Amino acid sequence: MAQSLDNALGKTESANTRASLAWRKSSRSIANGQCIEAVTLPDGRLAVRDSVDKGGPTATFTPCEWSTFVKRIKDGDYEI
């Protein structure tokens, strides 16, 4: 289940870890403001956020959840 980055990191670790995360954006990204950034967290989960709203909401996923999501996109299960 996706959760916020603060919940994923825990209150005490959040500020220190958040500052040291190396977010990345797809090399296929264009400057139209409709991109996400992703980072792998210390515990192996993946966090994603809106590249325009860096301080906004962030969702985290286990590797299995993310793989399932990507597979379903490739299989055409979502209208994008």
Stockholm file with secondary structure:
# STOCKHOLM 1.0

chainA/1-80         MAQSLDNALGKTESANTRASLAWRKSSRSIANGQCIEAVTLPDGRLAVRDSVDKGGPTATFTPCEWSTFVKRIKDGDYEI
#=GR chainA/1-80 SS CCEEHHHHHCHHHHHHHHHHCCCEECTTCCTTSCCEEEEECTTSCEEEEESSCTTSCEEEECHHHHHHHHHHHHTTCSCC
#=GC SS_cons        CCEEHHHHHCHHHHHHHHHHCCCEECTTCCTTSCCEEEEECTTSCEEEEESSCTTSCEEEECHHHHHHHHHHHHTTCSCC
//
